[in-house]
Amino acid sequence: MDASKITFDSLPQAVAYLVDEVSAIRLIVEKSQNPVVEKRIPISIDEACRIIGKAKPTVYSLVRKRQIPCYKNGKKLYFFENELMDWILNGKKKTVQEISAEMEKEMNRGNFKSIRR
């Protein structure tokens, strides 16, 4: 439908045309976005050790201290790779530049109290 030919009388047809176009665009977008279905397959302690690069006694110690995400069924421990990767990422140390930028941002907000000596 040509936008220059839209009149008040043809408004219902123009709206119907636009609704059809939006539906067609939605279908195209939905088809182009393949949903990623994440399979959560548990892995053994040996695989967990390989992924995080730690020895088995170290992993057992982390489990005992409840510092690493794991599941226990009976006497067997299970891990999920994505949870181990998140655990590694959460332990990231900030660089000096990141700390400096964060401090400057907070100072600009006025969140630091003045230091009195």
C-alpha positions as CSV (number, residue, x, y, z in Angstrom):
1,M,0.0,0.0,0.0
2,D,1.4,3.4,-1.0
3,A,1.6,5.9,1.9
4,S,0.7,8.8,-0.3
5,K,-2.7,7.2,-1.2
6,I,-3.8,6.7,2.4
7,T,-6.9,8.7,3.2
8,F,-9.2,8.8,6.2
9,D,-11.6,6.5,4.4
10,S,-8.9,3.9,3.6
11,L,-7.4,4.0,7.1
12,P,-8.9,0.6,8.2
13,Q,-7.4,-1.1,5.2
14,A,-4.0,0.6,5.9
15,V,-4.0,-0.6,9.5
16,A,-4.9,-4.1,8.4
17,Y,-2.1,-4.0,5.8
18,L,0.4,-2.9,8.5
19,V,-0.8,-5.6,10.9
20,D,-0.1,-8.2,8.2
21,E,3.3,-6.7,7.5
22,V,4.3,-6.8,11.2
23,S,3.2,-10.4,11.4
24,A,5.3,-11.3,8.4
25,I,8.3,-9.5,9.9
26,R,7.8,-11.3,13.2
27,L,7.8,-14.7,11.4
28,I,11.0,-13.8,9.6
29,V,12.7,-12.8,12.8
30,E,11.6,-15.8,14.7
31,K,12.8,-18.1,11.9
32,S,16.2,-16.4,11.8
33,Q,16.6,-16.8,15.6
34,N,17.3,-20.4,16.3
35,P,16.6,-21.0,20.0
36,V,19.6,-22.5,21.7
37,V,18.4,-25.4,23.8
38,E,21.0,-25.9,26.6
39,K,21.4,-29.5,27.5
40,R,22.5,-29.8,31.1
41,I,24.5,-33.0,31.2
42,P,26.3,-33.6,34.5
43,I,30.0,-34.3,34.3
44,S,32.3,-36.3,36.6
45,I,34.9,-35.0,39.0
46,D,37.6,-36.0,36.6
47,E,36.1,-33.8,33.9
48,A,35.6,-31.0,36.4
49,C,39.2,-31.2,37.3
50,R,40.2,-30.9,33.7
51,I,38.0,-27.9,33.0
52,I,39.1,-25.9,36.0
53,G,42.7,-27.1,36.0
54,K,42.8,-28.3,39.6
55,A,43.9,-31.6,41.1
56,K,41.2,-33.9,42.5
57,P,42.1,-33.4,46.2
58,T,41.8,-29.6,45.6
59,V,38.4,-30.0,44.1
60,Y,37.3,-32.3,47.0
61,S,38.5,-29.6,49.4
62,L,36.5,-26.9,47.5
63,V,33.5,-29.1,47.6
64,R,33.9,-29.7,51.3
65,K,34.2,-25.9,51.9
66,R,31.1,-25.3,49.7
67,Q,33.1,-23.0,47.5
68,I,32.4,-24.7,44.1
69,P,29.0,-25.5,42.6
70,C,28.3,-29.2,42.7
71,Y,25.6,-31.8,43.3
72,K,25.8,-35.0,45.2
73,N,23.7,-38.1,44.7
74,G,24.7,-40.9,47.0
75,K,28.5,-41.0,47.1
76,K,29.0,-39.5,43.7
77,L,29.7,-35.9,42.9
78,Y,28.3,-34.2,39.8
79,F,29.1,-30.9,38.2
80,F,27.8,-28.8,35.3
81,E,30.3,-27.2,32.9
82,N,28.4,-23.9,32.6
83,E,28.3,-23.6,36.4
84,L,32.0,-24.2,36.7
85,M,32.7,-21.6,34.0
86,D,30.5,-19.1,35.9
87,W,32.3,-19.9,39.1
88,I,35.6,-19.2,37.4
89,L,34.3,-15.9,35.9
90,N,33.0,-14.8,39.3
91,G,36.5,-15.0,40.7
92,K,37.9,-12.4,38.3
93,K,40.3,-9.9,39.9
94,K,39.8,-6.3,38.8
95,T,42.7,-4.6,37.0
96,V,44.2,-1.3,38.3
97,Q,42.5,0.5,35.4
98,E,39.1,-1.0,36.3
99,I,39.5,0.0,40.0
100,S,40.6,3.5,39.0
101,A,37.7,3.9,36.6
102,E,35.2,2.6,39.3
103,M,36.6,5.0,41.9
104,E,36.5,8.0,39.6
105,K,32.9,7.1,38.7
106,E,31.9,7.0,42.4
107,M,33.7,10.2,43.1
108,N,31.8,12.0,40.3
109,R,28.6,10.7,41.8
110,G,29.6,12.2,45.2
111,N,29.5,8.9,47.0
112,F,32.8,9.4,48.8
113,K,32.9,11.5,52.0
114,S,35.7,14.0,52.4
115,I,38.7,12.8,54.3
116,R,39.5,14.8,57.4
117,R,42.9,14.6,59.0
